[in-house]
Amino acid sequence: MSNKRESGSRLTIMAVLCIIVGLVIGFGIKRVHIGLLIGLGLGLLSGNMLKKRN
């Protein structure tokens, strides 16, 4: 049970990190809303990859 909790918290941290990376990219290209979309996309892709791995 603690393994599932650790996996869930890792997934949350990874999703937040991807959103932050997307924001940084958005600031870099001067379009924050595009950066948010990139971050959400990265978060979803990484979340799906982590789910399929287990």
C-alpha positions in Angstrom: 0.0 0.0 0.0 2.8 2.4 0.7 4.3 1.6 -2.7 1.1 2.9 -4.3 1.3 6.0 -2.2 4.9 6.6 -3.2 4.0 6.1 -6.8 1.2 8.5 -6.6 3.3 11.2 -5.0 6.0 10.7 -7.6 3.5 11.1 -10.3 2.2 14.3 -8.8 5.7 15.7 -8.4 6.5 14.7 -12.0 3.3 16.4 -13.3 4.0 19.6 -11.4 7.6 19.6 -12.6 6.5 19.2 -16.2 4.0 22.1 -15.8 6.8 24.3 -14.4 9.1 23.3 -17.3 6.2 24.3 -19.7 5.9 27.7 -17.9 9.6 28.3 -18.3 9.4 27.4 -22.0 6.4 29.8 -22.3 8.3 32.6 -20.7 11.2 31.8 -23.0 9.0 32.2 -26.1 7.0 35.1 -24.6 3.7 33.1 -24.7 2.7 31.9 -21.2 -0.5 30.2 -22.3 1.3 28.1 -24.9 3.8 27.2 -22.2 1.0 26.0 -19.9 -0.3 23.9 -22.7 3.1 22.4 -23.3 3.5 21.7 -19.6 0.1 20.0 -19.4 1.0 17.9 -22.4 4.3 16.9 -21.0 2.6 16.0 -17.7 0.0 13.9 -19.4 2.6 12.1 -21.5 4.9 11.4 -18.6 2.0 10.2 -16.5 0.9 7.8 -19.1 4.4 6.5 -19.5 4.7 5.9 -15.8 1.4 4.1 -15.7 2.3 1.8 -18.5 5.7 1.0 -17.0 4.2 -0.5 -13.9 
